[in-house]
């Protein structure tokens, strides 16, 4: 099963994970949940304090999409959480 690390590059470099582990240097603000698609190709992270959902490709850690902004209108969110 593929592994993806989301966090600060400094912390990743200090970890004991192999350098080949896909990772993304997160620009996330208090993420409060993560889920994956059925194939395990993408993970979706609730970037709670930025009021958005981020889609990340597991194979290389690339953020491929982000959706949301603060508010109550369509396409807006208020403190999203995944899997609650």
Long-range contacts (C-beta under 8 A, 24 or more apart in sequence): 1-40, 2-40, 2-58, 2-59, 4-43, 4-56, 4-58, 4-61, 5-61, 6-31, 6-34, 6-45, 6-56, 6-61, 22-58, 22-59, 22-60, 22-61, 23-61, 24-56, 24-61, 24-62, 24-63, 28-54, 32-79, 32-80, 32-81, 32-82, 33-80, 33-81, 33-82, 33-83, 33-84, 34-82, 34-83, 35-82, 35-83, 44-82, 45-82, 46-80, 46-81, 46-82, 47-80, 48-79, 48-80, 48-81, 49-79, 51-76, 51-77, 51-78, 51-79, 51-80, 52-77, 52-80, 53-77, 53-80, 53-82
